[in-house]
Amino acid sequence: MKSYSDDEMRQGIAAAKSYCVVILRATSKRREPGVDTIIWEHGRRNFGLRADGVMPIVCAVNDGSDLSGVGIFTTPVDETKRIMDEDPGVKAGVFTYEVHPCRGFPGSSLP
């Protein structure tokens, strides 16, 4: 692991930008018949948000818990909530979500 000087840390912290973390949770409706069509459209929308740079990090969680996913949005909190309120899964009551403002380093990515 690389060691960082105090100056390098200060420069890195100064370059951090504001983002939003969205935590998506499944409701009991997730187990209802026919919900797969809604989930498919939710996924299609996520593809578009990622392609548009609005949600560059999308992580589905498939561990059997009610946690369904985590996303990083480039939009402010109010806009992120507006975007999530229009999600097909949220509108159908299949998912609920939390939005948390955060800071991160531009250019971070998954390998």
C-alpha positions as CSV (number, residue, x, y, z in Angstrom):
1,M,0.0,0.0,0.0
2,K,1.3,3.4,-1.0
3,S,2.1,5.9,1.8
4,Y,0.7,9.4,1.4
5,S,2.2,12.6,2.8
6,D,0.0,15.2,4.6
7,D,0.3,17.5,1.6
8,E,-0.9,14.7,-0.8
9,M,-3.8,14.0,1.6
10,R,-4.8,17.7,1.7
11,Q,-4.7,17.9,-2.1
12,G,-6.8,14.8,-2.4
13,I,-9.4,15.9,0.1
14,A,-9.6,19.3,-1.6
15,A,-10.4,17.5,-4.9
16,A,-13.4,15.6,-3.4
17,K,-16.8,16.4,-4.8
18,S,-20.4,16.0,-3.5
19,Y,-22.4,12.9,-4.5
20,C,-25.4,11.0,-3.1
21,V,-25.5,7.5,-1.9
22,V,-28.8,5.7,-2.5
23,I,-29.6,2.6,-0.4
24,L,-32.4,0.6,-2.0
25,R,-34.4,-1.9,0.1
26,A,-37.0,-4.4,-1.0
27,T,-40.5,-4.4,0.6
28,S,-42.8,-7.5,1.0
29,K,-44.1,-6.7,-2.5
30,R,-40.8,-8.0,-3.9
31,R,-42.0,-11.6,-3.4
32,E,-45.4,-11.0,-5.2
33,P,-46.2,-12.8,-8.5
34,G,-45.5,-10.7,-11.6
35,V,-43.0,-8.3,-9.9
36,D,-40.2,-9.5,-12.2
37,T,-41.5,-7.2,-15.0
38,I,-41.3,-4.2,-12.7
39,I,-37.8,-5.2,-11.6
40,W,-36.7,-5.6,-15.3
41,E,-37.9,-2.0,-16.0
42,H,-36.2,-0.8,-12.9
43,G,-33.0,-2.3,-14.2
44,R,-33.5,-0.8,-17.7
45,R,-33.8,2.6,-16.1
46,N,-30.6,2.0,-14.1
47,F,-28.8,1.3,-17.4
48,G,-30.0,4.6,-18.7
49,L,-29.0,6.6,-15.6
50,R,-25.6,5.0,-15.7
51,A,-25.1,5.7,-19.4
52,D,-26.2,9.4,-18.8
53,G,-23.6,9.7,-16.0
54,V,-26.3,10.4,-13.4
55,M,-25.6,7.1,-11.5
56,P,-22.1,6.0,-12.5
57,I,-21.9,3.3,-9.8
58,V,-24.7,0.8,-9.5
59,C,-24.4,-2.3,-7.3
60,A,-27.1,-4.9,-6.9
61,V,-27.2,-6.8,-3.7
62,N,-28.3,-10.4,-3.9
63,D,-27.6,-11.8,-0.4
64,G,-31.2,-12.6,0.5
65,S,-31.6,-9.6,2.8
66,D,-33.9,-6.7,2.2
67,L,-31.0,-4.7,1.0
68,S,-31.4,-4.7,-2.8
69,G,-28.8,-2.2,-4.0
70,V,-26.5,0.7,-3.6
71,G,-26.0,3.5,-6.1
72,I,-23.8,6.6,-6.3
73,F,-25.5,9.6,-7.9
74,T,-23.9,12.8,-9.2
75,T,-27.0,14.8,-8.5
76,P,-27.9,16.9,-5.4
77,V,-30.1,15.3,-2.7
78,D,-33.4,16.9,-3.9
79,E,-32.8,15.9,-7.5
80,T,-31.8,12.4,-6.5
81,K,-35.0,12.0,-4.5
82,R,-37.0,13.2,-7.5
83,I,-35.2,10.7,-9.7
84,M,-35.8,7.8,-7.3
85,D,-39.5,8.8,-6.8
86,E,-39.9,8.1,-10.5
87,D,-38.3,4.6,-10.4
88,P,-40.7,1.9,-11.5
89,G,-39.9,-0.3,-8.5
90,V,-40.4,2.6,-6.0
91,K,-43.6,3.7,-7.7
92,A,-45.0,0.2,-7.5
93,G,-44.0,-0.1,-3.8
94,V,-41.5,-2.9,-4.5
95,F,-38.6,-0.8,-3.2
96,T,-38.0,1.9,-0.6
97,Y,-34.9,4.0,-0.6
98,E,-32.7,6.3,1.5
99,V,-30.6,9.1,0.1
100,H,-27.4,10.3,1.9
101,P,-25.1,13.1,0.8
102,C,-21.5,12.1,0.7
103,R,-18.2,13.2,-0.7
104,G,-15.9,11.2,-2.9
105,F,-13.1,11.4,-5.4
106,P,-13.9,12.1,-9.0
107,G,-12.6,9.3,-11.3
108,S,-13.1,6.6,-8.7
109,S,-14.3,3.4,-10.4
110,L,-14.8,-0.3,-10.0
111,P,-12.1,-2.4,-11.5
